[in-house]
Amino acid sequence: MTGFDDMGAEIFRQEASELLQSIEKGLMDLEAAPGDTELINSIFRSMHTIKGSGAMFGFTELSQFVHEFETAFDDLRNGRATVSNDLIGLSLQACDQIGKLMEAVEGTDADNQRILANLRKLMRPGHHSDDTDIAEDEAAETPHPVEEPVLGEVTTVIRFWLGSDALRLGSNPALLIEELRGYGDTTVRALDDRIPTLGELDPTDCLTGWEVEINANLTDADIDMVFMFVRDEMDLSVERRGATLPAPVDTPALMDATPGAAPRAATDETQSQAAAKAPTNPKAAAGETMRVATERLDELMDRVGELVIAEARLQALTEATNDASMMSVAEDIQRLVAGLRDATMSMRMVPIGSILGRFRRLMRDLSSSLGKPLEFVTVGEDTELDKTVIELLADPLVHILRNSVDHGLETPEDRRAVGKPETGTIELGARYSGAEVLITVRDDGRGLNPAKIREKAISKGLMSERDDLSDSEIFRMIFQPGFSTVDKVTELSGRGVGMDVVMRTIASLRGEIDLASEPGHGTTLTLRLPLTLAIIDGMLIDVGGERYTIPLAAVEECVELPTLHTVGNGGSSYLNIRGELVPFLRLRHLFEIDGTPPDFQKVVVVSSAGGRVGLVVDRIIGNYQTVIKQLSQFHACLKFFSGATILGDGTVALILDATQLVALGRDVELRARREAAA
């Protein structure tokens, strides 16, 4: 890969990766709807773009590899071949191979040849000759005469000038023109009106423009696919002549500009169409989206967090001075900061569909390798989540889905025996719930066996035979390190490594896992995740003069602590809330804070997937916009804290980890049960 700029190659990799995801999704959709011609056209266009752009940026081997699959899908477009499961499977293998070729992975040639040989065999049964000969034979058998345009036919005229440094960056206008030739009969003319005098000429500049007349009605999307890698540094105009088809959807990336050379004579109708299409503000047609490095968004979020802290300090000073004019200014700043915070957080939000779609391929491969036919359903792909959370969520979901197929779904024979359809169902969905996003994985398989899990937990010393645990408590044993009920270790599972890692990853995202299962009917696993990891709503509390923050999403309710209504049991304390005994923890004791507590204390009831617990505090100060700061490596070992925040007066308040506190309350309750049973 020489002769082009590394930055251009990286841009190609980014764009091509998105196109590959689009191709893979299209292939999965095509498998379900093999007669959908629009899907075939979409896949063909994406392959065509990867091929042409790959050649432009020096990925010659990749371009040649994609060319053969592009030809195969061209045959599908023109009815010379039909969609088959074998072709879909081979095309998915090709997507994996293209990814390796993009990254210049060594030793790919043998795989290239194997995949292409299978493709040729599949598309041309009985033909084993060299593909060069095949191409020459086909060219001889199927000539492509140039036809004169007929009445009513549409002609698309494209004029473009690349940036002056295009050649130095590795762009090749000849390859762009070659891509345009793929859409129909073309006439090409060079535009030399921008070439300067000899004294001002730099031979390394790209100065020639091109007019390409295509005997076809190209949509803006078609044109955008051709120029997508160079469109930011070029002048481009598009004109359509003749009876046009229904107006294509405008693509902001395409900009109708006044060409440097006079256009050919056009009818009044054509001229009026072009005038109507030309934007009054050329910048309005420029791209409405742009790529921004994640590091810049992170830095912006940090700055907004500091601004929120500064705004809180201003609010505290305003309340102390009781100055009316300062209060008015502080309210304006508070409103502006809130708007900036929401806008910045929304910039980091991406649809969860960006990872849901890729799992379709995983489920297809698992279904094939395990011999378990399944229907994979995704719901709520438009639900948005912080980009950092999305990136860290992929691996846990892969493990959960693999478990659902391997452990959850029965074999077709077993499903028939219990009256179920042979095809199992796995649903992956996402939805909002307050300030959280719930991601659910549900299967209709055999469900969890509480007796078997209990037996395994006892054998591993995780519980005793005397422990009287509910099924939901027993189910949570699967998140213990090294826990597995599988008798036979397979390539996919059975080593006891995985669900504990999933739990730790979700906990690191300040999330929780709910698990519900019914033997014989399936299992539902729900991930509860915060919308963002940077700024949350918190409840500020006071314990012994120290202030702490509790994430508001974890708070269920706040009640008084009436001594007469507490219940003692085996050294543990419970609060009777509407007939239900809720264990509570005295934070003064837990944090070893000296001093006499006030006569009337409050209980903040918090909940997580493991249950709920009451936290006894001296005083509830109120809600507080909490900017989360990570604890240093010297404080990371502190239990029951997930971070810290800076208050308006400049002091630091630790953020309580509701999940760990609920787990402590559950352990205290379990010990009390054991002591009572003894």
C-alpha positions as CSV (number, residue, x, y, z in Angstrom):
1,M,0.0,0.0,0.0
2,T,2.2,2.8,-1.3
3,G,1.5,6.0,-3.2
4,F,-1.3,7.3,-1.1
5,D,-1.7,9.1,2.2
6,D,-2.2,7.0,5.4
7,M,-5.1,9.3,6.3
8,G,-6.9,8.5,3.1
9,A,-6.5,4.8,3.8
10,E,-7.9,5.2,7.3
11,I,-10.9,7.1,6.0
12,F,-11.5,4.2,3.5
13,R,-11.3,1.7,6.3
14,Q,-13.9,3.6,8.4
15,E,-16.3,4.0,5.5
16,A,-15.8,0.5,4.2
17,S,-16.5,-0.9,7.7
18,E,-19.8,0.8,7.7
19,L,-20.6,-0.5,4.2
20,L,-19.6,-4.0,5.3
21,Q,-22.1,-3.8,8.2
22,S,-24.7,-2.6,5.7
23,I,-23.9,-5.6,3.4
24,E,-24.1,-8.1,6.2
25,K,-27.4,-6.7,7.4
26,G,-28.7,-6.8,3.8
27,L,-27.6,-10.4,3.4
28,M,-29.5,-11.5,6.5
29,D,-32.6,-9.7,5.3
30,L,-32.1,-11.2,1.8
31,E,-32.0,-14.7,3.3
32,A,-35.5,-14.0,4.7
33,A,-36.8,-12.3,1.6
34,P,-34.9,-13.7,-1.4
35,G,-37.1,-12.0,-3.9
36,D,-36.4,-8.5,-2.7
37,T,-34.7,-6.8,-5.6
38,E,-34.1,-3.6,-3.7
39,L,-32.0,-5.5,-1.2
40,I,-30.0,-7.0,-4.0
41,N,-29.4,-3.6,-5.6
42,S,-28.4,-2.1,-2.2
43,I,-25.8,-4.9,-1.6
44,F,-24.5,-4.6,-5.2
45,R,-24.1,-0.8,-4.8
46,S,-22.2,-1.2,-1.5
47,M,-19.9,-3.8,-3.0
48,H,-19.4,-1.6,-6.1
49,T,-18.3,1.3,-3.8
50,I,-15.9,-0.8,-1.8
51,K,-14.4,-2.2,-4.9
52,G,-13.8,1.2,-6.6
53,S,-12.7,3.1,-3.5
54,G,-10.4,0.2,-2.5
55,A,-8.7,0.4,-5.8
56,M,-8.4,4.2,-5.5
57,F,-6.6,3.9,-2.1
58,G,-4.3,1.1,-3.1
59,F,-6.2,-1.9,-1.7
60,T,-5.8,-3.8,-5.0
61,E,-6.2,-7.3,-3.6
62,L,-9.4,-6.3,-1.8
63,S,-10.8,-4.6,-4.9
64,Q,-10.2,-7.7,-7.1
65,F,-11.7,-10.0,-4.4
66,V,-14.9,-7.8,-4.1
67,H,-15.2,-7.6,-7.9
68,E,-16.2,-11.3,-8.2
69,F,-18.9,-10.9,-5.6
70,E,-20.1,-7.7,-7.2
71,T,-20.4,-9.7,-10.5
72,A,-22.4,-12.4,-8.8
73,F,-24.9,-9.9,-7.4
74,D,-25.0,-8.2,-10.8
75,D,-26.2,-11.6,-12.1
76,L,-28.8,-11.6,-9.4
77,R,-30.0,-8.1,-10.4
78,N,-30.3,-9.1,-14.0
79,G,-32.0,-12.5,-13.4
80,R,-29.1,-14.6,-14.5
81,A,-28.9,-16.2,-11.1
82,T,-31.1,-16.8,-8.0
83,V,-30.6,-16.2,-4.3
84,S,-29.7,-19.4,-2.4
85,N,-28.7,-20.1,1.2
86,D,-25.3,-21.2,-0.1
87,L,-24.7,-17.9,-1.7
88,I,-25.7,-16.0,1.4
89,G,-23.4,-18.1,3.5
90,L,-20.5,-17.6,1.1
91,S,-21.1,-13.9,0.9
92,L,-21.0,-13.7,4.7
93,Q,-17.7,-15.5,4.6
94,A,-16.6,-12.9,2.1
95,C,-17.5,-10.1,4.5
96,D,-15.2,-11.6,7.1
97,Q,-12.4,-11.9,4.5
98,I,-12.9,-8.3,3.3
99,G,-12.4,-7.2,6.9
100,K,-9.1,-9.0,7.0
101,L,-8.0,-7.6,3.7
102,M,-8.8,-4.1,4.9
103,E,-6.5,-4.6,7.9
104,A,-3.8,-6.2,5.6
105,V,-3.8,-9.4,7.6
106,E,-1.1,-11.8,6.5
107,G,-1.8,-15.2,4.9
108,T,-5.2,-14.3,3.4
109,D,-4.4,-15.4,-0.2
110,A,-5.3,-19.1,0.4
111,D,-8.7,-18.1,1.9
112,N,-9.3,-15.7,-0.9
113,Q,-8.8,-18.4,-3.5
114,R,-10.9,-20.9,-1.6
115,I,-13.8,-18.5,-1.2
116,L,-13.6,-17.4,-4.9
117,A,-13.4,-21.0,-6.1
118,N,-16.6,-21.9,-4.2
119,L,-18.3,-18.8,-5.6
120,R,-17.4,-19.7,-9.2
121,K,-18.6,-23.2,-8.6
122,L,-21.8,-22.0,-7.1
123,M,-22.5,-19.4,-9.8
124,R,-21.3,-21.3,-12.8
125,P,-21.8,-25.1,-12.1
126,G,-19.6,-27.3,-14.3
127,H,-17.2,-24.5,-15.3
128,H,-13.6,-24.8,-13.9
129,S,-11.7,-22.8,-16.5
130,D,-9.5,-19.8,-15.6
131,D,-11.7,-16.9,-14.8
132,T,-9.9,-14.7,-17.3
133,D,-11.0,-17.1,-20.1
134,I,-14.5,-17.1,-18.6
135,A,-14.6,-13.3,-18.7
136,E,-13.3,-13.2,-22.3
137,D,-15.8,-15.9,-23.3
138,E,-18.7,-14.0,-21.7
139,A,-17.6,-10.8,-23.3
140,A,-17.6,-12.5,-26.7
141,E,-21.0,-14.1,-26.1
142,T,-22.8,-11.1,-24.6
143,P,-21.7,-7.9,-26.4
144,H,-22.9,-4.6,-25.0
145,P,-23.8,-2.4,-27.9
146,V,-24.1,1.3,-27.3
147,E,-27.7,2.3,-28.0
148,E,-28.9,5.7,-29.0
149,P,-31.1,7.3,-26.4
150,V,-34.8,6.9,-27.1
151,L,-37.7,9.3,-26.3
152,G,-38.4,9.4,-22.6
153,E,-35.1,8.1,-21.6
154,V,-33.2,9.9,-18.8
155,T,-29.7,11.1,-19.0
156,T,-27.7,12.0,-15.9
157,V,-24.8,14.5,-16.4
158,I,-22.2,14.7,-13.7
159,R,-19.5,17.3,-13.6
160,F,-16.8,17.2,-11.0
161,W,-13.5,18.7,-10.0
162,L,-11.4,17.0,-7.4
163,G,-9.3,19.0,-4.9
164,S,-6.0,20.3,-6.2
165,D,-4.1,17.9,-3.9
166,A,-6.2,14.8,-4.9
167,L,-3.4,13.1,-6.9
168,R,-0.9,13.6,-4.1
169,L,-3.4,12.0,-1.7
170,G,-3.8,9.0,-3.9
171,S,-7.2,9.8,-5.5
172,N,-7.6,8.7,-9.1
173,P,-10.4,10.3,-11.2
174,A,-10.1,7.5,-13.7
175,L,-11.4,5.0,-11.1
176,L,-14.3,7.3,-10.3
177,I,-15.3,7.5,-13.9
178,E,-14.9,3.7,-14.2
179,E,-17.4,3.3,-11.4
180,L,-19.9,5.6,-13.1
181,R,-19.5,3.5,-16.3
182,G,-21.1,0.7,-14.3
183,Y,-24.4,2.4,-14.3
184,G,-24.9,2.6,-18.0
185,D,-23.5,3.8,-21.4
186,T,-21.4,6.9,-20.8
187,T,-19.8,9.8,-22.6
188,V,-16.8,11.4,-20.9
189,R,-15.4,14.9,-21.7
190,A,-12.5,16.7,-20.0
191,L,-13.1,20.2,-18.6
192,D,-9.9,22.3,-18.9
193,D,-11.2,25.8,-18.1
194,R,-9.6,25.8,-14.6
195,I,-6.0,25.0,-15.8
196,P,-3.8,28.0,-15.2
197,T,-1.1,29.5,-17.4
198,L,2.1,27.6,-17.8
199,G,4.0,29.9,-15.4
200,E,1.5,29.1,-12.6
201,L,1.1,25.4,-13.4
202,D,2.1,22.8,-10.8
203,P,2.2,19.4,-12.5
204,T,1.3,17.6,-9.3
205,D,-2.0,19.4,-8.9
206,C,-5.2,17.9,-10.1
207,L,-6.6,20.6,-12.3
208,T,-8.8,18.9,-14.9
209,G,-12.5,18.5,-14.3
210,W,-14.7,15.9,-15.9
211,E,-18.1,15.8,-17.4
212,V,-19.7,12.3,-17.5
213,E,-23.0,11.8,-19.3
214,I,-24.7,8.6,-18.3
215,N,-27.6,7.1,-20.2
216,A,-29.5,6.3,-16.9
217,N,-31.4,8.1,-14.1
218,L,-28.9,7.9,-11.2
219,T,-30.4,8.8,-7.8
220,D,-28.5,11.0,-5.4
221,A,-27.8,8.0,-3.3
222,D,-26.1,6.3,-6.3
223,I,-23.9,9.3,-6.9
224,D,-23.1,9.6,-3.3
225,M,-21.9,6.0,-3.2
226,V,-19.4,6.8,-5.9
227,F,-18.0,10.0,-4.5
228,M,-18.4,9.2,-0.7
229,F,-14.6,9.1,0.0
230,V,-13.7,12.3,-1.8
231,R,-16.9,14.4,-1.6
232,D,-15.6,16.7,1.2
233,E,-12.8,18.1,-1.1
234,M,-14.4,18.5,-4.5
235,D,-16.9,20.5,-6.6
236,L,-19.8,18.5,-7.9
237,S,-22.9,19.3,-10.0
238,V,-25.6,17.0,-11.2
239,E,-28.1,17.6,-14.1
240,R,-30.8,15.3,-15.3
241,R,-32.2,15.5,-18.9
242,G,-35.3,14.0,-20.4
243,A,-38.4,12.6,-18.7
244,T,-37.3,12.0,-15.1
245,L,-38.5,9.3,-12.9
246,P,-40.1,10.2,-9.5
247,A,-37.7,12.7,-7.8
248,P,-35.1,10.9,-5.7
249,V,-34.6,11.8,-2.1
250,D,-32.1,14.6,-1.7
251,T,-28.7,13.6,-0.3
252,P,-27.1,16.5,1.6
253,A,-23.7,15.3,0.6
254,L,-24.4,16.2,-3.1
255,M,-24.2,19.9,-4.0
256,D,-25.4,21.4,-7.2
257,A,-22.8,24.0,-8.1
258,T,-22.3,26.1,-11.2
259,P,-20.0,24.2,-13.5
260,G,-16.8,25.8,-14.7
261,A,-17.6,25.0,-18.3
262,A,-20.7,25.9,-20.2
263,P,-23.2,23.0,-20.1
264,R,-24.6,21.5,-23.3
265,A,-27.7,23.0,-24.7
266,A,-30.8,21.9,-22.7
267,T,-34.5,22.3,-23.0
268,D,-36.3,25.0,-21.1
269,E,-37.9,22.2,-19.0
270,T,-34.4,20.8,-18.1
271,Q,-33.2,24.3,-17.2
272,S,-36.1,25.0,-15.0
273,Q,-35.7,21.7,-13.2
274,A,-32.0,22.5,-12.6
275,A,-32.9,26.0,-11.3
276,A,-35.5,24.6,-9.0
277,K,-33.0,22.1,-7.6
278,A,-30.2,24.5,-7.0
279,P,-30.0,25.5,-3.4
280,T,-30.1,29.2,-2.6
281,N,-27.3,28.7,-0.1
282,P,-24.6,26.3,-1.4
283,K,-23.6,25.4,2.2
284,A,-27.1,24.1,2.8
285,A,-26.4,21.2,0.5
286,A,-23.2,20.3,2.3
287,G,-23.2,17.2,4.6
288,E,-25.4,17.7,7.7
289,T,-23.3,15.2,9.6
290,M,-19.6,15.0,10.3
291,R,-17.2,12.6,12.0
292,V,-15.8,13.7,15.4
293,A,-13.2,11.8,17.3
294,T,-14.5,10.2,20.5
295,E,-11.6,11.8,22.4
296,R,-13.0,15.2,21.5
297,L,-16.5,14.3,22.8
298,D,-15.0,12.9,26.0
299,E,-13.1,16.2,26.5
300,L,-16.2,18.2,25.8
301,M,-18.1,16.1,28.3
302,D,-15.4,16.7,30.9
303,R,-15.6,20.4,30.4
304,V,-19.4,20.4,30.7
305,G,-19.0,18.4,33.9
306,E,-16.7,21.1,35.3
307,L,-19.1,23.7,34.2
308,V,-21.9,22.0,36.1
309,I,-19.7,22.0,39.3
310,A,-18.9,25.7,38.8
311,E,-22.6,26.4,38.4
312,A,-23.4,24.6,41.7
313,R,-20.7,26.7,43.4
314,L,-22.3,29.9,42.0
315,Q,-25.7,28.7,43.3
316,A,-24.3,28.2,46.7
317,L,-22.7,31.6,46.8
318,T,-25.9,33.2,45.6
319,E,-27.9,31.6,48.4
320,A,-25.3,32.8,50.9
321,T,-25.4,36.4,49.7
322,N,-29.2,36.5,49.1
323,D,-28.6,39.1,46.4
324,A,-31.6,39.3,44.1
325,S,-29.7,40.5,41.0
326,M,-27.1,37.7,41.5
327,M,-30.0,35.2,41.9
328,S,-31.4,36.2,38.5
329,V,-28.0,35.8,36.8
330,A,-27.5,32.4,38.6
331,E,-30.9,31.2,37.3
332,D,-30.0,32.1,33.7
333,I,-26.7,30.3,34.0
334,Q,-28.4,27.3,35.5
335,R,-30.8,27.2,32.6
336,L,-28.0,27.6,30.0
337,V,-25.8,25.0,31.7
338,A,-28.7,22.5,31.8
339,G,-29.3,23.0,28.1
340,L,-25.6,22.6,27.2
341,R,-25.4,19.5,29.4
342,D,-28.4,17.9,27.7
343,A,-27.1,18.8,24.2
344,T,-23.6,17.4,25.0
345,M,-25.0,14.2,26.4
346,S,-27.3,13.7,23.4
347,M,-24.2,14.0,21.1
348,R,-22.8,10.9,22.8
349,M,-26.0,8.9,22.4
350,V,-26.1,6.3,19.6
351,P,-28.9,3.9,18.7
352,I,-28.5,0.5,20.3
353,G,-29.3,-1.0,16.9
354,S,-25.7,-0.3,16.0
355,I,-24.8,-3.5,18.0
356,L,-28.2,-5.3,17.8
357,G,-27.8,-5.8,14.1
358,R,-24.4,-7.5,14.3
359,F,-25.8,-10.3,16.5
360,R,-28.0,-11.6,13.7
361,R,-24.9,-13.0,12.1
362,L,-23.8,-14.6,15.4
363,M,-27.2,-16.3,15.9
364,R,-27.2,-17.6,12.3
365,D,-23.8,-19.2,12.8
366,L,-24.7,-20.6,16.2
367,S,-27.9,-22.1,14.8
368,S,-26.0,-23.7,12.0
369,S,-23.1,-25.1,14.2
370,L,-25.4,-26.4,17.0
371,G,-28.1,-27.8,14.7
372,K,-30.8,-25.7,16.5
373,P,-33.1,-23.8,14.2
374,L,-34.1,-20.5,15.7
375,E,-35.8,-17.2,15.0
376,F,-33.9,-14.2,16.2
377,V,-36.1,-11.1,16.9
378,T,-34.8,-7.6,17.8
379,V,-37.0,-4.9,19.3
380,G,-36.3,-1.3,20.1
381,E,-33.3,-0.8,17.8
382,D,-33.8,3.0,18.0
383,T,-33.3,3.1,21.7
384,E,-30.3,5.3,22.4
385,L,-27.5,4.8,24.9
386,D,-24.1,6.4,25.7
387,K,-21.5,5.4,23.1
388,T,-19.1,4.2,25.8
389,V,-21.8,1.9,27.3
390,I,-22.6,0.6,23.8
391,E,-19.0,-0.3,23.1
392,L,-18.6,-2.1,26.4
393,L,-21.9,-3.9,26.1
394,A,-21.1,-5.9,23.0
395,D,-19.0,-8.7,24.6
396,P,-21.4,-9.4,27.5
397,L,-24.3,-9.6,25.1
398,V,-22.3,-12.1,22.9
399,H,-21.8,-14.4,25.9
400,I,-25.5,-14.1,27.0
401,L,-26.7,-14.9,23.5
402,R,-24.3,-17.9,23.2
403,N,-25.6,-19.2,26.5
404,S,-29.2,-18.8,25.4
405,V,-28.6,-20.9,22.3
406,D,-26.3,-23.4,23.8
407,H,-27.9,-23.9,27.2
408,G,-31.4,-22.4,26.8
409,L,-32.8,-23.8,23.5
410,E,-33.4,-27.5,23.3
411,T,-32.6,-29.7,20.2
412,P,-35.4,-30.0,17.7
413,E,-36.0,-33.6,18.9
414,D,-36.4,-32.5,22.5
415,R,-38.7,-29.6,21.5
416,R,-40.9,-31.9,19.6
417,A,-41.1,-34.3,22.5
418,V,-42.5,-31.6,24.8
419,G,-44.9,-30.2,22.2
420,K,-42.9,-27.2,21.2
421,P,-42.2,-26.1,17.6
422,E,-38.8,-27.2,16.3
423,T,-37.8,-23.6,15.8
424,G,-36.8,-21.8,19.0
425,T,-37.2,-18.1,19.5
426,I,-34.6,-15.7,21.0
427,E,-35.6,-12.1,21.5
428,L,-33.2,-9.2,22.1
429,G,-35.0,-6.0,23.0
430,A,-34.3,-2.5,24.4
431,R,-36.5,0.1,25.9
432,Y,-36.4,3.1,28.2
433,S,-37.4,3.0,31.8
434,G,-37.0,6.3,33.5
435,A,-33.4,7.3,33.6
436,E,-32.4,3.7,32.6
437,V,-32.3,1.6,29.5
438,L,-33.5,-2.0,29.9
439,I,-31.9,-4.6,27.5
440,T,-33.7,-7.9,27.6
441,V,-32.6,-11.3,26.3
442,R,-35.5,-13.8,26.3
443,D,-35.7,-17.4,25.0
444,D,-38.4,-20.0,24.9
445,G,-36.1,-22.9,25.9
446,R,-35.9,-25.3,28.8
447,G,-35.4,-22.7,31.5
448,L,-33.1,-23.0,34.5
449,N,-33.3,-26.0,36.8
450,P,-33.2,-24.6,40.4
451,A,-32.7,-28.1,41.9
452,K,-29.6,-28.7,39.8
453,I,-28.2,-25.2,40.5
454,R,-28.8,-25.7,44.2
455,E,-27.0,-29.1,44.2
456,K,-24.0,-27.6,42.3
457,A,-23.9,-24.5,44.6
458,I,-23.8,-26.8,47.7
459,S,-21.1,-28.9,46.2
460,K,-19.0,-25.8,45.6
461,G,-19.6,-24.5,49.1
462,L,-21.6,-21.5,47.9
463,M,-24.5,-22.4,50.2
464,S,-25.4,-25.0,52.8
465,E,-28.2,-27.6,52.6
466,R,-30.0,-25.7,55.4
467,D,-30.2,-22.5,53.5
468,D,-33.8,-21.8,52.5
469,L,-33.4,-19.7,49.3
470,S,-36.0,-18.7,46.8
471,D,-35.7,-19.7,43.2
472,S,-34.7,-16.2,42.2
473,E,-31.9,-16.2,44.8
474,I,-30.7,-19.7,43.6
475,F,-30.7,-18.5,40.0
476,R,-28.2,-15.8,40.8
477,M,-25.7,-18.4,41.7
478,I,-24.8,-18.7,38.0
479,F,-23.0,-15.4,38.3
480,Q,-20.5,-16.8,40.8
481,P,-17.0,-17.3,39.4
482,G,-16.3,-20.8,38.1
483,F,-20.0,-21.9,38.3
484,S,-21.4,-24.2,35.6
485,T,-24.0,-27.0,35.6
486,V,-22.9,-28.3,32.3
487,D,-21.5,-31.9,32.5
488,K,-19.6,-31.7,29.2
489,V,-17.2,-29.0,28.3
490,T,-17.7,-27.8,24.7
491,E,-16.2,-25.2,22.5
492,L,-18.9,-22.7,23.5
493,S,-19.4,-23.3,27.2
494,G,-19.1,-25.5,30.2
495,R,-15.8,-24.1,31.7
496,G,-17.5,-21.9,34.3
497,V,-16.0,-18.7,32.8
498,G,-18.3,-16.0,31.5
499,M,-21.4,-15.0,33.5
500,D,-19.2,-13.7,36.4
501,V,-17.3,-11.6,33.8
502,V,-20.7,-10.4,32.4
503,M,-21.7,-9.4,36.0
504,R,-18.5,-7.5,36.6
505,T,-18.7,-5.7,33.3
506,I,-22.3,-4.6,33.9
507,A,-21.4,-3.5,37.4
508,S,-18.6,-1.4,36.0
509,L,-21.2,0.4,33.9
510,R,-23.2,1.0,37.1
511,G,-25.8,-1.4,35.8
512,E,-27.6,-4.4,37.2
513,I,-28.8,-7.8,36.0
514,D,-32.3,-9.2,36.6
515,L,-32.9,-12.9,36.0
516,A,-36.2,-14.7,35.7
517,S,-36.8,-18.3,34.5
518,E,-39.6,-20.8,34.4
519,P,-38.6,-24.5,33.9
520,G,-39.8,-25.7,30.5
521,H,-40.8,-22.2,29.3
522,G,-37.6,-20.2,29.0
523,T,-35.4,-17.6,30.6
524,T,-35.4,-13.8,30.6
525,L,-32.3,-11.9,31.5
526,T,-32.6,-8.1,31.8
527,L,-29.7,-5.6,31.9
528,R,-30.5,-2.3,33.6
529,L,-28.1,0.4,32.4
530,P,-27.9,4.2,33.0
531,L,-28.3,6.4,30.0
532,T,-25.0,8.0,30.6
533,L,-21.9,7.5,32.7
534,A,-20.9,11.1,33.2
535,I,-23.7,13.1,34.9
536,I,-26.6,11.6,36.9
537,D,-29.3,12.9,39.3
538,G,-28.4,12.1,42.9
539,M,-29.9,12.4,46.4
540,L,-27.6,14.2,48.8
541,I,-27.6,12.8,52.4
542,D,-25.9,13.6,55.6
543,V,-24.4,10.9,58.0
544,G,-22.5,12.2,61.0
545,G,-21.7,15.5,59.3
546,E,-20.3,13.7,56.2
547,R,-22.2,14.1,52.9
548,Y,-22.8,11.3,50.5
549,T,-24.7,10.9,47.2
550,I,-27.1,8.1,46.3
551,P,-28.0,7.6,42.6
552,L,-31.6,8.8,42.3
553,A,-32.5,5.9,39.9
554,A,-31.8,3.5,42.8
555,V,-34.0,5.2,45.3
556,E,-37.5,3.7,45.9
557,E,-38.8,5.8,48.8
558,C,-37.8,7.6,52.0
559,V,-39.4,7.0,55.3
560,E,-38.9,7.8,59.0
561,L,-37.2,5.3,61.3
562,P,-39.7,4.7,64.1
563,T,-37.9,2.6,66.7
564,L,-41.2,0.9,67.7
565,H,-41.7,-0.5,64.2
566,T,-38.3,-2.1,63.7
567,V,-38.1,-5.9,64.1
568,G,-35.0,-7.7,65.4
569,N,-34.1,-11.1,64.1
570,G,-30.9,-12.9,64.8
571,G,-28.9,-9.7,65.3
572,S,-30.3,-8.1,62.1
573,S,-32.8,-5.3,61.9
574,Y,-35.9,-5.0,59.7
575,L,-38.3,-2.3,58.9
576,N,-42.0,-3.1,58.4
577,I,-43.0,-1.2,55.3
578,R,-46.7,-1.9,54.4
579,G,-46.5,-5.4,55.7
580,E,-43.1,-6.3,54.2
581,L,-40.0,-6.7,56.2
582,V,-37.1,-4.8,54.6
583,P,-33.6,-5.1,56.1
584,F,-31.8,-1.9,56.9
585,L,-28.2,-0.8,57.4
586,R,-27.1,1.9,59.7
587,L,-24.5,3.9,57.7
588,R,-23.1,5.3,60.9
589,H,-22.1,1.8,62.0
590,L,-21.1,0.7,58.5
591,F,-18.7,3.6,58.0
592,E,-17.6,3.7,61.7
593,I,-18.7,7.3,62.3
594,D,-18.5,8.3,65.9
595,G,-21.0,10.5,67.7
596,T,-24.6,10.4,68.8
597,P,-27.2,10.1,66.0
598,P,-30.2,12.5,66.0
599,D,-33.4,11.4,67.7
600,F,-35.3,11.1,64.4
601,Q,-33.4,9.5,61.5
602,K,-34.5,8.8,58.0
603,V,-34.4,5.6,56.0
604,V,-33.7,5.7,52.2
605,V,-34.9,2.5,50.6
606,V,-32.8,1.6,47.6
607,S,-33.2,-1.3,45.3
608,S,-31.2,-3.3,42.7
609,A,-31.6,-6.6,40.9
610,G,-30.7,-8.4,44.1
611,G,-33.5,-6.9,46.2
612,R,-33.8,-3.9,48.3
613,V,-32.4,-2.5,51.6
614,G,-33.0,0.5,53.8
615,L,-30.1,2.9,54.5
616,V,-30.4,4.8,57.8
617,V,-29.2,8.4,57.4
618,D,-29.2,11.4,59.7
619,R,-30.6,13.9,57.2
620,I,-31.8,14.0,53.6
621,I,-30.5,17.2,52.0
622,G,-32.2,16.9,48.6
623,N,-31.6,16.2,44.9
624,Y,-28.3,17.1,43.4
625,Q,-26.9,17.2,39.8
626,T,-24.0,14.7,40.2
627,V,-20.9,14.9,38.0
628,I,-19.2,11.5,38.5
629,K,-15.5,11.4,39.1
630,Q,-13.7,8.1,39.2
631,L,-11.9,7.1,42.3
632,S,-8.1,7.0,42.1
633,Q,-6.2,3.6,42.1
634,F,-5.5,4.2,45.8
635,H,-9.2,4.4,46.7
636,A,-10.5,1.8,44.2
637,C,-10.5,-0.8,46.9
638,L,-13.0,1.1,49.0
639,K,-16.2,-1.0,49.3
640,F,-19.7,0.4,48.8
641,F,-18.6,3.5,46.8
642,S,-18.7,3.8,43.0
643,G,-17.2,7.3,42.6
644,A,-17.2,10.8,43.9
645,T,-18.5,14.2,43.1
646,I,-17.6,17.8,43.9
647,L,-20.2,19.8,45.7
648,G,-21.0,23.5,45.3
649,D,-18.9,24.5,48.3
650,G,-15.9,22.6,46.8
651,T,-16.0,19.6,49.2
652,V,-16.1,16.1,47.9
653,A,-19.0,13.7,48.4
654,L,-18.6,10.0,47.8
655,I,-21.2,8.2,45.7
656,L,-22.8,5.1,47.3
657,D,-22.9,1.9,45.3
658,A,-26.5,0.8,45.7
659,T,-25.8,-2.7,44.2
660,Q,-23.1,-3.5,46.8
661,L,-25.2,-2.2,49.7
662,V,-28.2,-4.3,48.6
663,A,-25.9,-7.3,48.4
664,L,-24.6,-6.6,51.9
665,G,-28.2,-6.4,53.2
666,R,-28.9,-9.7,51.4
667,D,-25.9,-11.4,53.1
668,V,-26.9,-10.1,56.5
669,E,-30.4,-11.4,56.0
670,L,-29.0,-14.8,54.9
671,R,-26.8,-15.0,57.9
672,A,-29.8,-14.2,60.1
673,R,-31.8,-17.1,58.5
674,R,-28.9,-19.5,59.1
675,E,-28.6,-18.4,62.8
676,A,-32.4,-18.7,63.2
677,A,-32.4,-22.2,61.7
678,A,-29.6,-23.3,63.9
